Amino acid sequence: MAEAERIIGTPDIPGAAGSGPEESDENAASADRSGVDGSAQDESAPDGHSGVDGTDAPAGRSGLDESGVPAGRSAVDPTEIQAERPKGKRRIAVLFSVAALAYVLDLVSKMIVVAKLEHHDSIEIIGDWLKFEAIRNAGAAFGLGEAFTIIFTVIAAVVIVVIARLARKLYSLPWAIALGLLLGGALGNLTDRIFRSPGVFEGAVVDFIAPKHFAVFNLADSAIVCGGILIVLLSFRGLDPDGTVHKN
């Protein structure tokens, strides 16, 4: 029997005969479905993570964006930086050194003028163009506002206090020089207003530099004017007292 079946062959059984092709078709279909389901699962995965290893995460949803900057933070454009603060140390010593020099020069020059020139004829330095002539001035610089002596005294005192407070944040050398000139000049004229006649806070400032066709002034006035001009120039250049440089 077995030999006969070997020779004749096993008869085709519908279930067995159809199992080969149909089974492979079903396997292929299931494989296709699994591929579709897998891709759908990848697309429906949480933001920043793929279905397998996260390498297919959508751009801009991971920890870093395309420019390498953490998500939620914009890259800083160097051209948008408005200021730079140079490194350095405080310039308090420069401020007070310049102020002391300006004050001493003004004080000594006024003492010499009062002792040697007051109540005497003027001294010609450059003909009629420049003379030394002792004058008592109750007003502001260059003889302005003689009726407001006390007011100018208060203003000078306020300027001194403001400069002293600003010194704590002073890192710029040019600003230290400018403020030192202002401080020295203000102290020089304030000394006259406190200690000279006719009385305290009403004293007349000693002026002695007399250019032709110009008001008579002293070294303190010169220091104040030079310091003010320097401050204006520094402001136009965008330099602040704390060393910050503003770029246009």
PyMOL commands that set and color helices and strands:
alter all, ss='L'
color gray80, all
select helices_A, chain A and resi 2-8+14-43+78-80+92-117+141-143+146-169+173-195+219-236
alter helices_A, ss='H'
color red, helices_A
select strands_A, chain A and resi 83-84+123-126+130-137+205-211+245-246
alter strands_A, ss='S'
color yellow, strands_A
deselect
rebuild
show_as cartoon
